[in-house]
Amino acid sequence: PLHADFGTPEPRPKDGATPGIPFQTVPAGQPKVRVEFAPESDGDPGPYPIPPDARVEGGPMGRAGRRVIVIDPAANRLYELAQAFRQPDGSWRALSGAVFDLGSHRLRPEGRPSADGAGLPVFPGLVRYDETAAGEIRHTIRFTAPRIRKAKIWPARTPGTFAHDESFPPMGQRFRLKKNVRVNSFSPSVRVILTALQRYGLILADPGASWHLSGTPDPRWNNVALRELDRLTGRDFEAVDVRPLMDHSDSGRVRTIP
């Protein structure tokens, strides 16, 4: 089944982790801190404008993902870390990290990772509560799968790691909700998500649980309504060939199709 991997934070009994990937917006002049990456990482060097109280995916005790996402509107930059841990001196250690120019369509260099498995930015693919409240999501939604073929298609920059078996999707594969799915039978907030899945689709961006959609934690989510997504399964989706949309292999910009 399809599943919302986000919602109203409800600490889990075992580790206090909360569902969803949080983000924070920082003011102009936010002090930057040093970030140390793992030796095998190819992360973008810091410093990064991470506030002392930065929210981490999964909560302070979370283990999976541990992404830190920071948006600096004044600099028009997006900063993302994965497996990030704050150090006593205020610096951070992370497995990987990436800095994106929000005024550019340019993708990361071929084969270079980011804070997700596909080498793409995480933030643009998140379902955010304010979007559903406004009645429209105007972008593709990222999702995860447990077995991703050792291959990639545009706009992904890095391949999966499972095998060369073509029965598994490659990293970056786009799917969309079939048009014959009746979205009007769902709650209003879920209807907005499903409409986006029919129009913009979803993109495979990371290993994880099957058909799990990424979104932000927010106390305003109705978790009961979000569980309506579980009524749908992979059979309700179809794979999309996005090659006619590609403007350039190193750009996320899409061509206008007449």
Disulfide bonds with the S-S distance in Angstrom:
none
